[in-house]
Amino acid sequence: MAGSQILGDRSGTEEPAYTVQARLGEAMEIRRYGERVAVETDMGDGGGRPFMRLYDYITGANTGTRKIAMTVPVAMEPEEGATIAMTTPVEMANKPGQARFIRFMLPADYTIDTAPQPTNPRVRLVALPAQDVAVRRFSGWRSTPSERRNTRILRDRLAHSDWRASGPPVTWVYDPIWTVPFLRRNEIAIPVDRASAANDAADAGAKVSAGQ
């Protein structure tokens, strides 16, 4: 057990279910995710405060006062009332023209209607639609250079595939900070559509604009 804690064992932590639609090469694939619910907050100036706002939410700063133990693996605590188990990945993004955000996925048995509301006005629940996502996995410490490098590799591969980006990239982080670098699981994820579907949508939009 001590060895697994040092290495950063994430076993037992829920992860959103997906199916693999296509392989794009080494450490790259297209995944299809169903609808999901997440809790998020803006990053602002960064630091640890945004993370702690979400941590506070999953440990009781919500209308149901529902709590979890922040351990790896995460175990459901027999607290009074229901508990919320933290899932992976943690998601971070920088949307063009918008604030950067950090997001925790909620367990699959929650919907946007059944998840407890945050008590902090800077924390919000979001409903994520079903979508196809291109993913590149990489290890090591997450950093801006590594994110940019792996995003570039994934975009280059998409340019030579049957898939086209339909949204900005996000970073998914799966491991606690004490996980040794070579065992860390990080991913760049880009929402995608099949090229044929994207072209059909563009043609339909052009016809509407032309009044056809």
The 8 nearest C-alpha neighbors of each residue, nearest first, counted from 0:
[[1, 3, 2, 4, 5, 8, 6, 7],
 [2, 0, 4, 3, 5, 6, 7, 8],
 [1, 3, 5, 0, 4, 6, 7, 8],
 [2, 4, 6, 8, 0, 5, 1, 7],
 [5, 3, 7, 1, 2, 6, 8, 0],
 [6, 4, 2, 3, 7, 1, 178, 177],
 [5, 7, 3, 178, 4, 179, 8, 2],
 [6, 8, 178, 4, 5, 3, 9, 177],
 [7, 9, 3, 10, 4, 6, 71, 72],
 [10, 8, 72, 71, 12, 7, 11, 174],
 [11, 9, 72, 12, 8, 71, 73, 13],
 [10, 12, 72, 13, 9, 73, 74, 71],
 [13, 11, 72, 10, 73, 86, 9, 14],
 [14, 12, 86, 11, 87, 15, 106, 85],
 [13, 15, 87, 86, 16, 12, 88, 106],
 [16, 14, 17, 13, 107, 32, 87, 106],
 [17, 15, 14, 32, 18, 33, 107, 31],
 [18, 16, 32, 31, 30, 15, 19, 33],
 [17, 19, 31, 30, 20, 32, 16, 29],
 [18, 20, 30, 21, 29, 31, 17, 28],
 [21, 19, 29, 30, 18, 31, 22, 28],
 [22, 20, 29, 28, 19, 23, 30, 27],
 [23, 21, 28, 24, 27, 29, 20, 19],
 [24, 22, 28, 27, 21, 25, 156, 29],
 [25, 23, 27, 22, 26, 28, 156, 135],
 [24, 26, 27, 23, 22, 28, 135, 136],
 [27, 25, 136, 135, 24, 28, 137, 23],
 [28, 26, 135, 23, 24, 25, 134, 22],
 [29, 27, 22, 23, 134, 21, 133, 30],
 [28, 30, 133, 21, 20, 132, 19, 134],
 [31, 29, 19, 132, 131, 18, 20, 17],
 [30, 32, 131, 18, 17, 130, 132, 19],
 [33, 31, 17, 129, 130, 131, 30, 16],
 [32, 34, 129, 35, 130, 31, 128, 17],
 [33, 35, 129, 128, 127, 32, 36, 126],
 [36, 34, 127, 126, 33, 128, 37, 107],
 [37, 35, 126, 105, 127, 125, 111, 110],
 [38, 36, 104, 105, 125, 103, 124, 102],
 [37, 39, 124, 103, 123, 102, 125, 104],
 [40, 38, 102, 123, 101, 122, 103, 124],
 [39, 41, 122, 100, 101, 121, 49, 42],
 [40, 42, 100, 43, 99, 98, 101, 49],
 [41, 43, 100, 45, 99, 49, 44, 101],
 [44, 42, 45, 41, 99, 98, 49, 100],
 [45, 43, 42, 46, 49, 41, 48, 99],
 [46, 44, 42, 43, 47, 49, 48, 41],
 [45, 47, 48, 44, 49, 42, 50, 43],
 [46, 48, 50, 49, 51, 45, 52, 42],
 [47, 49, 51, 50, 46, 52, 45, 42],
 [50, 48, 52, 51, 42, 47, 40, 53],
 [51, 49, 53, 48, 52, 47, 54, 101],
 [50, 52, 54, 48, 53, 49, 55, 47],
 [53, 51, 55, 49, 54, 50, 48, 56],
 [54, 52, 56, 55, 51, 50, 57, 49],
 [53, 55, 51, 57, 56, 52, 50, 58],
 [56, 54, 58, 52, 53, 60, 57, 51],
 [57, 55, 60, 53, 54, 58, 59, 61],
 [58, 56, 54, 55, 59, 66, 67, 83],
 [59, 57, 66, 55, 67, 56, 54, 60],
 [58, 60, 64, 65, 66, 61, 56, 57],
 [61, 59, 56, 55, 118, 64, 117, 58],
 [60, 62, 117, 118, 64, 116, 59, 63],
 [61, 63, 116, 115, 64, 117, 118, 60],
 [62, 64, 65, 61, 115, 59, 116, 80],
 [65, 63, 59, 61, 62, 60, 66, 58],
 [66, 64, 59, 82, 63, 81, 83, 58],
 [65, 67, 58, 59, 82, 57, 83, 64],
 [68, 66, 58, 83, 84, 82, 76, 69],
 [67, 69, 70, 73, 74, 76, 66, 75],
 [70, 68, 73, 67, 71, 85, 58, 74],
 [71, 69, 73, 72, 68, 74, 67, 175],
 [72, 70, 73, 9, 8, 69, 12, 10],
 [71, 73, 11, 9, 12, 10, 70, 74],
 [72, 74, 70, 71, 12, 69, 68, 11],
 [73, 75, 76, 72, 68, 84, 70, 67],
 [74, 76, 84, 67, 82, 77, 73, 68],
 [77, 75, 78, 67, 74, 82, 68, 66],
 [78, 76, 75, 79, 82, 81, 80, 67],
 [79, 77, 76, 80, 82, 81, 66, 65],
 [78, 80, 77, 81, 65, 82, 64, 66],
 [81, 79, 78, 82, 65, 63, 77, 64],
 [82, 80, 65, 79, 83, 78, 66, 77],
 [81, 83, 65, 66, 67, 75, 84, 76],
 [84, 82, 67, 66, 65, 85, 57, 81],
 [85, 83, 67, 75, 86, 106, 82, 73],
 [84, 86, 83, 105, 73, 106, 87, 57],
 [87, 85, 13, 14, 12, 104, 105, 106],
 [88, 86, 14, 173, 89, 13, 104, 12],
 [87, 89, 173, 172, 171, 90, 86, 14],
 [88, 90, 103, 172, 87, 171, 102, 173],
 [91, 89, 171, 102, 101, 170, 88, 172],
 [92, 90, 101, 170, 100, 169, 102, 171],
 [93, 91, 169, 99, 100, 170, 94, 101],
 [92, 94, 99, 95, 98, 100, 97, 91],
 [93, 95, 97, 96, 92, 99, 167, 98],
 [96, 94, 97, 93, 167, 98, 99, 92],
 [97, 95, 94, 98, 93, 99, 167, 92],
 [96, 98, 94, 95, 99, 93, 100, 41],
 [99, 97, 41, 100, 93, 94, 96, 42],
 [100, 98, 93, 42, 92, 41, 94, 97],
 [99, 101, 41, 42, 40, 92, 91, 98],
 [100, 102, 91, 90, 39, 40, 42, 41],
 [103, 101, 39, 90, 38, 89, 91, 37],
 [102, 104, 89, 38, 37, 39, 105, 90],
 [103, 105, 37, 86, 36, 38, 102, 87],
 [104, 106, 37, 36, 86, 85, 103, 107],
 [107, 105, 108, 109, 86, 84, 104, 13],
 [106, 108, 109, 105, 35, 15, 110, 36],
 [107, 109, 106, 110, 105, 113, 114, 36],
 [110, 108, 107, 114, 113, 106, 105, 111],
 [111, 109, 113, 112, 114, 36, 108, 35],
 [110, 112, 114, 113, 126, 36, 109, 124],
 [113, 111, 110, 114, 109, 115, 116, 126],
 [112, 114, 110, 109, 111, 115, 108, 116],
 [113, 115, 109, 111, 112, 110, 116, 124],
 [116, 114, 62, 63, 61, 113, 117, 65],
 [115, 117, 61, 62, 114, 118, 124, 123],
 [118, 116, 61, 119, 122, 60, 56, 62],
 [117, 119, 61, 60, 120, 62, 116, 56],
 [118, 120, 121, 117, 122, 60, 52, 61],
 [121, 119, 122, 118, 117, 123, 40, 116],
 [122, 120, 119, 40, 123, 41, 52, 117],
 [123, 121, 40, 120, 119, 39, 117, 38],
 [124, 122, 39, 38, 117, 125, 40, 121],
 [123, 125, 38, 37, 39, 126, 111, 36],
 [126, 124, 37, 36, 38, 127, 123, 111],
 [127, 125, 36, 111, 35, 128, 37, 124],
 [126, 128, 35, 34, 36, 125, 129, 37],
 [129, 127, 34, 130, 126, 35, 33, 32],
 [128, 130, 33, 34, 32, 127, 131, 31],
 [131, 129, 32, 31, 128, 132, 33, 190],
 [130, 132, 31, 30, 191, 190, 32, 29],
 [133, 131, 190, 30, 191, 189, 29, 188],
 [132, 134, 29, 189, 188, 28, 190, 191],
 [135, 133, 188, 27, 28, 187, 132, 29],
 [136, 134, 27, 187, 186, 26, 153, 137],
 [135, 137, 186, 26, 185, 134, 27, 187],
 [138, 136, 185, 186, 184, 135, 139, 26],
 [139, 137, 183, 184, 181, 185, 182, 180],
 [140, 138, 180, 181, 183, 141, 137, 182],
 [139, 141, 180, 142, 138, 183, 145, 185],
 [140, 142, 139, 145, 146, 185, 143, 138],
 [143, 141, 145, 144, 146, 140, 147, 139],
 [142, 144, 146, 145, 147, 141, 148, 140],
 [145, 143, 147, 146, 142, 148, 141, 149],
 [146, 144, 148, 142, 147, 143, 149, 141],
 [147, 145, 143, 149, 144, 148, 150, 142],
 [148, 146, 150, 144, 145, 149, 151, 143],
 [147, 149, 145, 151, 150, 146, 144, 152],
 [148, 150, 152, 151, 146, 147, 145, 153],
 [149, 151, 147, 153, 152, 148, 146, 154],
 [150, 152, 154, 148, 149, 153, 155, 147],
 [153, 151, 149, 155, 150, 154, 156, 148],
 [152, 154, 156, 150, 155, 151, 149, 157],
 [155, 153, 157, 151, 156, 152, 150, 158],
 [156, 154, 158, 152, 153, 157, 151, 159],
 [155, 157, 153, 158, 154, 159, 152, 160],
 [158, 156, 160, 154, 159, 155, 162, 153],
 [157, 159, 155, 156, 160, 154, 163, 162],
 [160, 158, 157, 156, 155, 161, 162, 154],
 [159, 161, 157, 162, 158, 156, 23, 163],
 [160, 162, 194, 193, 163, 159, 157, 195],
 [163, 161, 193, 194, 160, 192, 157, 191],
 [162, 164, 191, 192, 194, 193, 157, 165],
 [163, 165, 191, 166, 190, 189, 192, 162],
 [164, 166, 191, 190, 192, 163, 167, 189],
 [165, 167, 190, 164, 189, 168, 191, 94],
 [168, 166, 189, 94, 169, 190, 165, 164],
 [169, 167, 189, 188, 187, 166, 170, 92],
 [168, 170, 92, 188, 91, 187, 189, 171],
 [171, 169, 187, 91, 90, 186, 92, 188],
 [170, 172, 90, 186, 88, 89, 185, 187],
 [173, 171, 185, 89, 88, 174, 90, 170],
 [172, 174, 88, 87, 184, 185, 89, 171],
 [173, 175, 183, 172, 178, 176, 184, 9],
 [176, 174, 177, 178, 7, 173, 71, 9],
 [175, 177, 178, 174, 7, 179, 183, 140],
 [176, 178, 175, 179, 7, 5, 6, 174],
 [179, 177, 7, 6, 176, 175, 183, 180],
 [178, 180, 6, 182, 181, 177, 183, 7],
 [181, 179, 139, 183, 182, 140, 178, 138],
 [180, 182, 139, 183, 138, 179, 178, 140],
 [183, 181, 180, 179, 138, 184, 178, 139],
 [182, 184, 138, 180, 181, 139, 174, 178],
 [185, 183, 138, 173, 137, 174, 182, 172],
 [184, 186, 172, 137, 171, 136, 138, 173],
 [187, 185, 136, 171, 135, 170, 137, 188],
 [186, 188, 170, 135, 134, 169, 150, 171],
 [187, 189, 134, 169, 168, 133, 132, 186],
 [188, 190, 168, 133, 132, 167, 191, 164],
 [191, 189, 132, 166, 165, 164, 131, 133],
 [192, 190, 164, 165, 163, 132, 131, 162],
 [193, 191, 163, 162, 197, 194, 165, 164],
 [192, 194, 162, 196, 195, 161, 163, 197],
 [193, 195, 162, 197, 161, 196, 163, 198],
 [196, 194, 198, 197, 193, 199, 161, 192],
 [197, 195, 199, 193, 198, 194, 200, 192],
 [196, 198, 194, 200, 195, 199, 192, 193],
 [199, 197, 201, 195, 200, 196, 194, 202],
 [200, 198, 196, 202, 201, 197, 203, 195],
 [199, 201, 203, 197, 198, 202, 204, 196],
 [200, 202, 198, 204, 203, 199, 205, 197],
 [203, 201, 205, 199, 204, 200, 198, 206],
 [204, 202, 200, 206, 205, 201, 199, 207],
 [203, 205, 201, 207, 202, 206, 200, 208],
 [204, 206, 202, 208, 203, 207, 209, 201],
 [207, 205, 209, 211, 203, 208, 204, 210],
 [206, 208, 210, 204, 209, 205, 211, 203],
 [209, 207, 205, 210, 206, 204, 211, 203],
 [210, 208, 206, 207, 211, 205, 204, 203],
 [209, 211, 207, 208, 206, 205, 204, 203],
 [210, 206, 209, 207, 208, 205, 203, 204]]
